[in-house]
Each structure stands twice: as structure tokens, then as C-alpha cells.
Amino acid sequence: MSGPGHPPVPGGQTNPWRRLLWKRFFGSPLLGRRLFGRGGEGVALAPLDPDAGPVYAVGDIHGCRSLLAGLEEVIRADAAAFPGRPRIVLLGDMIDRGPDVAGLIDDILRPLPWGERLAIRGNHEAMMLAFLADPQRRGDWLTHGGYETLRSYGLALDPAGLARLSGRRLGQMLAAHLPESHLAWLRALPHGFFLPMAETTWVLAHAGQDPARVLADQPPDVLIWGQPPGQTSGRTEGHGQGTPPRRLVHGHVIRDEVDLSAQDIGVDTGAWRTGRLSALRLVPGHPAQLLVQAGAAVPSALGPPIVSTGISAQ
């Protein structure tokens, strides 16, 4: 479906260059529809084994490559006190706003010798995918941090420059600058994980969860964008006898402090604005613990972020 939240799908009167973009960046129209459908079929969150080692849920990185490198060293030292192999879960919005998205993705794609690094899809990754599918209609992504992302690949493209380019030329430029390995990573990002423990099932998603639906059938729009205005995920009892209640760990909304007592624990401390990148450690039998790496803030090259009506593009 076209319209807000839905990129046009190839077919009908779609221009040939747009068909080429879909084939280049998504492989098929069907994949594009699955990526961008909002409010459609649910997705299943993948389980993490609580006995395999500590889990560290990291807030929105937004291209702050050096902050993640520093935080991973903090995590490495912390994880030495626990058995098993540590797993780092990046809670989405790895891209946009910050200075080195391309270098950050290079780092993420390299194996972690002492642990495992996992990443999930945030709203900024979804917006980039929508832009790649139809750049001229989805150019607003550039003002939400996409300018900085493309610049990190050596492509300076602002909204005014976008308007001057033909569709064919734009497609050629994007294909020449964006590595296929980065695009494959972007397309394959899952929507979230869950970590079952004796007292709590921790849900790790970018923005939210639907408490009325099981973890095998969560709406992608809620996971990526959060609950509609005025709603929260609230306390969610387990589905089924003996299943512990859920608690959400998420990013998406910048906060000054992380409240470990909250039902929904937000760990986005605004790395690109504040220079602070935070992670929450989750280990069975231990209270949740906050770890923080501090550095320099990185102001956006295009000024303050633009917030859309109803849904925040944090």
C-alpha cells in the first residue's frame, strides 16, 4: 500500500529506475512490502538463552563509532566476572546523526573475539530502507540524520541536491557508494529478542511491544516506533501458566537518566547529543546493572532533529 508509512511498490506505472532500485537494494518487491508494512502480520521475537552468558542491551548509537568501541571495552571487563560468552544486543538506530555510520557498520560486521554482537532494527534503519526504495519520495529521511549517514559513505546529498537529481543518476550514485555487505546487514536486521528468566521475561526491542500479543506475534510498527501516543506497554503478565511477566528494555526516546525501577527501561541516553552511550546488563540471579561510556557530543550537520506529527523520529 502506498501512502504514509508505505513506500510505493513496483508495478503499474512505476518508473524503470525505481524498479532497478528495488532490485538492487531489496531483491524483490515482496521483500520491500514485508519490510515496510505497518500494522500487518506480526513477527516473532527470537529467544536468547539466559544460561549462555550475560546480555548487554545497548541504547541508540547513531553513528558514534568511538563510543561503542569504548563501551565494548567496559562490557568486556564487566563480563569477565560471569560465566559464559557475553552477548551485546544493539537496540536499533545504529545509523544517522553521528559522524561515522559507515565505519560503525564495518565494526559491527567484524566478529567480536570475546563475545557475540547482535543488532535489531530501529525506526532509522526502517527510514533508510524506505529511502533506498524510493529516494525522491522519501527524501525526508535526509533531515532525520540520513545526510550524515550518506556523508560517511562519501556522498554529500541534502534535500536540495536530491531534488535536482534525476532518478537514474541518483540510483547510480547510491549503488556506487553503499557496500552490498552493509545493505545485506540492514535488510536482515531482526525486530527484537526476548530473554526468559525465572522472575521476568525481558523483551529487547527498539521502541515498544504489544502486551496483548504473544512474543511470537508482535506488530512490527510497535516494535520499531512504539505504542501510539497516550499508550504504554504497561505491565504484561505471561501468556500461559507459569510464564513470568514481561519487562521491556528499549531505546528510541532520549532520556537524561535511566530508571532501573521502571517497568519499561529506556537506555537511549542520546549518544550523539550528550556523548553518553549506555548499556543494561542482564544476568540471571543478579539485578539489572547500568554501564555507561562517556565521550564528546556530536551535533547534527543539518541542525536540530525534525519531529513528525504523532511519531517521534528520535
C-alpha positions as a printed Julia matrix, in Angstrom:
314×3 Matrix{Float64}:
  0.0     0.0     0.0
  1.28    3.48   -0.8
  0.83    6.46    1.47
  2.18    7.38    4.92
  4.33    4.58    6.24
  4.23    2.63    2.97
  6.65    3.08    0.05
  5.21    2.59   -3.42
  5.71   -0.95   -4.62
  6.97   -1.65   -8.11
  4.35   -2.3   -10.72
  1.8    -0.35  -12.7
  3.29    2.96  -13.8
  6.46    2.68  -11.7
  9.45    4.23  -13.45
 12.16    1.83  -14.68
 14.82    3.41  -12.43
 12.65    2.72   -9.39
 12.33   -0.92  -10.39
 16.12   -1.08  -10.59
 16.46    0.43   -7.11
 14.13   -2.17   -5.63
 16.03   -4.96   -7.33
 19.39   -3.56   -6.21
 18.55   -2.81   -2.59
 15.83   -5.36   -1.75
 15.96   -8.13   -4.33
 12.19   -8.28   -4.79
  9.04   -6.16   -4.33
  7.73   -8.73   -1.85
 10.68   -8.16    0.47
 10.08   -4.42    0.33
  6.43   -4.89    1.29
  7.43   -7.1     4.22
  9.99   -4.52    5.38
  7.68   -1.53    5.32
  4.23   -2.87    6.06
  2.95   -1.24    9.26
  0.18   -2.84   11.24
  0.17   -6.03    9.15
  1.3    -9.5    10.08
  3.13   -9.98   13.33
  6.75  -11.03   13.69
  8.3   -13.46   16.14
 10.98  -12.32   18.57
 13.91  -14.72   18.85
 14.83  -16.17   22.27
 18.2   -15.72   23.93
 19.5   -18.45   26.23
 19.79  -16.94   29.73
 22.41  -19.53   30.73
 24.76  -18.84   27.82
 26.3   -15.72   29.36
 25.47  -12.13   30.32
 23.42   -9.97   27.96
 24.15   -6.27   27.46
 21.39   -4.18   25.81
 22.93   -1.05   24.24
 20.97    2.12   23.52
 20.86    4.12   20.29
 24.4     4.59   18.92
 23.59    6.88   15.96
 26.94    6.63   14.22
 29.06    7.28   17.33
 31.65    4.68   16.47
 34.19    5.55   19.15
 31.55    5.45   21.89
 30.59    1.88   21.01
 34.25    0.85   20.89
 34.78    2.3    24.36
 31.6     0.79   25.76
 32.53   -2.64   24.44
 35.77   -2.46   26.4
 33.78   -1.6    29.53
 31.48   -4.56   28.8
 34.43   -6.87   28.21
 35.86   -6.08   31.64
 32.46   -6.37   33.33
 31.63   -9.7    31.64
 34.79  -11.33   32.99
 33.0   -11.73   36.34
 30.33  -14.01   34.82
 30.44  -17.44   33.22
 29.62  -17.93   29.56
 30.09  -15.81   26.46
 28.76  -12.23   26.67
 26.21  -11.08   24.12
 25.85   -7.45   23.14
 22.43   -6.51   21.73
 22.31   -3.18   19.88
 18.76   -1.91   20.27
 18.41   -0.23   16.88
 19.14    3.24   15.49
 22.78    2.43   14.88
 22.72    4.78   11.88
 22.07    8.51   11.25
 23.01   11.74   13.03
 26.5    10.72   14.18
 29.81   11.17   12.33
 30.84    7.68   11.19
 27.94    5.37   10.34
 29.91    3.56    7.63
 32.82    2.87    9.97
 30.45    1.8    12.74
 28.78   -0.77   10.49
 32.21   -2.04    9.46
 32.95   -2.6    13.15
 29.6    -4.27   13.79
 30.18   -6.68   10.9
 33.54   -7.79   12.31
 33.32  -10.78   14.67
 33.75  -10.0    18.35
 36.58  -12.29   19.55
 35.45  -12.45   23.17
 31.67  -12.38   22.7
 28.76  -12.08   20.3
 27.29   -8.89   18.86
 23.64   -8.8    17.79
 21.66   -5.88   16.35
 17.98   -5.16   15.84
 16.06   -2.81   13.59
 15.12    0.67   14.71
 12.99    3.34   13.07
 16.06    4.96   11.49
 17.05    1.74    9.77
 13.45    1.43    8.55
 13.53    5.01    7.23
 16.8     4.39    5.4
 15.36    1.29    3.75
 12.3     3.3     2.7
 14.57    5.98    1.23
 16.59    3.44   -0.72
 13.39    2.0    -2.15
 12.14    5.4    -3.33
 14.65    8.21   -2.7
 12.76   11.06   -4.31
  9.57   10.39   -2.37
 11.31    9.5     0.88
 13.86   12.32    0.93
 12.69   13.48    4.37
 15.0    10.8     5.8
 17.9    13.13    4.98
 16.65   15.64    7.58
 16.32   12.91   10.21
 20.02   12.08   10.1
 20.29   10.48    6.68
 22.52   13.3     5.46
 25.18   12.3     7.98
 24.82    8.63    7.08
 25.34    9.21    3.35
 28.19   11.63    4.03
 30.01    8.89    5.97
 29.98    6.89    2.7
 31.44    9.83    0.79
 28.12   11.03   -0.64
 27.01   14.58    0.27
 23.31   14.74   -0.52
 20.96   17.24    1.08
 17.25   17.72    0.23
 18.0    20.5    -2.27
 20.58   18.37   -4.06
 18.2    15.43   -4.07
 15.56   17.49   -5.86
 17.98   18.37   -8.66
 18.97   14.79   -9.47
 17.25   12.56  -11.96
 16.08    9.21  -10.66
 18.57    7.35  -12.83
 21.54    9.43  -11.66
 20.51    9.13   -8.02
 20.24    5.37   -8.29
 23.7     5.19   -9.83
 25.2     7.3    -7.03
 23.64    5.24   -4.24
 24.66    1.95   -5.83
 28.24    3.19   -6.24
 28.66    4.36   -2.63
 26.8     1.85   -0.44
 28.58   -1.51    0.03
 26.49   -4.61   -0.59
 27.63   -6.1     2.74
 26.14   -3.09    4.58
 22.89   -3.31    2.63
 22.58   -7.04    3.34
 23.1    -6.38    7.06
 20.49   -3.62    7.01
 17.91   -5.79    5.25
 18.46   -8.75    7.58
 18.1    -6.92   10.9
 15.58   -8.72   13.17
 12.89   -6.88   15.1
 13.94   -7.96   18.58
 14.76  -10.67   21.09
 13.5   -11.91   24.41
 15.43  -13.24   27.4
 13.4   -15.57   29.64
 14.36  -15.67   33.32
 12.72  -17.13   36.41
 11.13  -13.86   37.58
 10.94  -11.83   34.37
 10.9   -12.24   30.63
 12.99   -9.39   29.29
 11.84   -8.08   25.89
 14.57   -6.34   23.88
 13.11   -4.12   21.15
 13.85   -0.7    19.73
 10.74    1.15   20.88
  7.92   -0.99   22.31
  5.92   -4.19   22.47
  2.24   -5.09   22.37
  1.28   -6.56   25.78
 -1.87   -8.14   24.38
  0.04  -10.3    21.9
  2.41  -13.2    22.41
  6.09  -12.75   21.64
  5.73  -14.94   18.56
  3.25  -12.45   17.05
  4.34   -8.86   17.71
  3.36   -5.96   15.41
  6.45   -4.55   13.64
  5.25   -0.95   13.86
  5.05   -1.11   17.67
  8.45   -2.76   17.97
 10.07   -0.12   15.75
  8.05    3.05   16.53
  6.49    2.31   19.93
  2.93    2.47   21.16
  0.63    5.18   19.75
  0.62    8.49   21.66
 -1.01    8.16   25.07
 -0.37    4.42   25.37
  2.41    2.49   27.07
  3.25   -1.16   27.07
  2.41   -1.38   30.78
  2.81   -4.45   32.95
  2.37   -7.6    30.91
  1.64  -10.91   32.55
  3.0   -14.03   30.91
  0.94  -15.82   28.32
  0.44  -19.33   29.63
  0.69  -20.99   33.02
  4.0   -20.46   34.77
  5.26  -17.84   32.3
  6.79  -14.83   34.1
  5.66  -11.26   33.34
  7.49   -9.23   30.75
  9.65   -6.13   31.11
 10.77   -4.09   28.12
 14.29   -2.79   27.5
 14.31   -0.27   24.66
 15.89    2.8    23.06
 14.18    5.31   20.73
 13.34    8.04   23.29
 16.25   10.07   24.69
 16.26   10.42   28.45
 18.58   12.17   30.89
 18.74    9.25   33.3
 17.98    5.54   33.08
 15.35    4.44   35.61
 16.12    0.85   36.55
 12.92    0.6    38.59
 10.65    1.38   35.62
  8.52   -1.31   34.02
  9.89   -0.22   30.63
 13.59    0.61   30.91
 14.77    3.06   28.27
 18.54    3.1    27.71
 18.82    5.73   24.96
 20.88    8.46   26.65
 21.35   10.44   23.43
 24.88    9.38   22.42
 25.08   11.83   19.51
 23.75   14.73   21.6
 25.23   14.04   25.03
 28.27   11.9    24.36
 26.88    9.18   26.67
 26.18    5.66   25.41
 24.51    3.31   27.88
 24.02   -0.43   28.23
 21.94   -2.55   30.59
 23.44   -5.79   31.87
 21.02   -8.7    32.32
 22.16  -11.84   34.17
 20.0   -14.46   35.91
 20.16  -14.12   39.68
 21.56  -10.57   39.53
 19.83   -7.18   39.44
 19.95   -5.26   36.18
 23.05   -3.08   36.06
 23.72    0.06   34.03
 27.04    0.64   32.24
 27.88    3.99   30.6
 30.61    5.16   28.23
 31.13    8.93   28.03
 32.66   10.98   25.23
 32.02   14.11   23.18
 28.62   15.09   21.8
 28.24   15.27   18.01
 25.84   17.99   16.78
 23.92   17.28   13.6
 25.25   18.9    10.43
 21.69   19.84    9.43
 20.67   21.31   12.77
 18.17   20.04   15.34
 16.08   16.96   14.54
 12.7    17.28   12.89
  9.89   15.53   14.75
  6.96   14.3    12.74
  3.39   14.63   13.93
  2.33   11.76   16.18
  5.51    9.66   15.87
  8.87   10.91   17.08
 11.92   10.3    14.93
 14.34   10.25   17.85
